[in-house]
Amino acid sequence: MTAETVYMIWWVSLALLLVVTLVVALLLTLILRSARSILGVAGQIWTQGKLVANNTIHIPQLVETNQHALRILTTARKIVAGANAIEQHAQGCPGCPSCALSGSDRR
């Protein structure tokens, strides 16, 4: 092998090393950008997830709220039924309202 051949192999090797190094640097830069993008999106997902959790933490308490609302509705229906009974009595009783105040039914 001649000295020129050795120098030629040396320069080709250096050129290949430079090209490979540049390609590896480019690929690592792209991976780093992708990782940063993923990290940013993951942070946004985490933030939104916490907001959803804060907005939905009280949902189990709706069961108790619904039970209270049902009791209120039941009581309201009884009040309406009582008011209707009083109205029907008053329409047919000539002595009302004094009979309602005395507690007697003059029907």
C-alpha positions as CSV (number, residue, x, y, z in Angstrom):
1,M,0.0,0.0,0.0
2,T,1.4,3.3,-1.0
3,A,1.5,6.5,1.1
4,E,-1.1,8.1,-1.2
5,T,-3.5,5.2,-0.7
6,V,-3.1,5.5,3.1
7,Y,-3.8,9.2,3.0
8,M,-6.8,8.6,0.7
9,I,-8.2,6.1,3.1
10,W,-7.5,8.4,6.0
11,W,-9.4,11.4,4.4
12,V,-12.3,9.2,3.3
13,S,-12.5,7.8,6.8
14,L,-12.5,11.3,8.2
15,A,-15.2,12.4,5.7
16,L,-17.3,9.4,6.6
17,L,-16.9,10.1,10.3
18,L,-17.9,13.7,9.8
19,V,-21.0,12.7,7.7
20,V,-22.0,10.0,10.3
21,T,-21.5,12.5,13.2
22,L,-23.7,15.1,11.4
23,V,-26.4,12.6,10.7
24,V,-26.3,11.3,14.3
25,A,-26.4,14.9,15.6
26,L,-29.4,15.7,13.4
27,L,-31.3,12.6,14.5
28,L,-30.5,13.3,18.2
29,T,-31.8,16.9,17.7
30,L,-35.0,15.6,16.2
31,I,-35.4,13.1,19.0
32,L,-34.9,15.9,21.5
33,R,-37.5,18.1,19.8
34,S,-40.0,15.3,19.8
35,A,-39.3,14.5,23.5
36,R,-39.8,18.2,24.4
37,S,-43.0,18.3,22.4
38,I,-44.3,15.1,24.1
39,L,-43.4,16.5,27.5
40,G,-45.3,19.7,26.8
41,V,-48.4,17.9,25.6
42,A,-48.2,15.5,28.6
43,G,-48.0,18.5,30.9
44,Q,-51.2,20.0,29.2
45,I,-52.9,16.6,29.6
46,W,-52.0,16.5,33.3
47,T,-53.3,20.0,33.8
48,Q,-56.6,19.3,32.0
49,G,-56.9,16.0,33.9
50,K,-56.6,17.9,37.3
51,L,-59.2,20.4,36.1
52,V,-61.6,17.6,35.2
53,A,-61.0,15.9,38.5
54,N,-61.7,19.2,40.4
55,N,-64.9,19.6,38.4
56,T,-66.1,16.1,39.0
57,I,-65.1,15.4,42.6
58,H,-68.6,16.4,43.9
59,I,-70.5,14.0,41.6
60,P,-70.8,11.3,44.2
61,Q,-72.5,13.9,46.5
62,L,-75.3,14.2,43.9
63,V,-76.8,10.9,45.2
64,E,-77.4,12.6,48.6
65,T,-78.6,15.7,46.9
66,N,-81.1,13.7,44.8
67,Q,-82.4,12.0,48.0
68,H,-83.0,15.4,49.6
69,A,-84.7,16.6,46.4
70,L,-86.9,13.6,46.4
71,R,-88.0,14.2,50.0
72,I,-88.7,17.9,49.2
73,L,-90.7,16.8,46.2
74,T,-92.7,14.3,48.3
75,T,-93.4,17.0,50.9
76,A,-94.4,19.5,48.2
77,R,-96.9,17.0,46.7
78,K,-98.4,16.5,50.1
79,I,-98.7,20.3,50.5
80,V,-100.4,20.6,47.1
81,A,-102.8,17.7,48.0
82,G,-103.6,19.4,51.3
83,A,-104.2,22.8,49.6
84,N,-106.4,21.1,47.0
85,A,-108.4,19.4,49.8
86,I,-108.8,22.8,51.5
87,E,-109.9,24.4,48.3
88,Q,-112.5,21.7,47.6
89,H,-113.8,22.0,51.1
90,A,-114.0,25.8,50.9
91,Q,-115.9,25.6,47.6
92,G,-118.6,23.3,49.0
93,C,-118.9,24.6,52.6
94,P,-121.1,27.6,53.2
95,G,-119.7,28.2,56.7
96,C,-116.0,28.6,55.5
97,P,-113.7,30.0,56.7
98,S,-115.2,30.0,60.2
99,C,-115.7,26.2,60.1
100,A,-112.1,25.7,59.1
101,L,-111.0,27.9,62.0
102,S,-113.2,26.1,64.5
103,G,-112.1,22.7,63.3
104,S,-115.5,21.3,62.4
105,D,-116.7,20.1,59.0
106,R,-120.3,21.4,58.2
107,R,-120.7,19.4,55.0
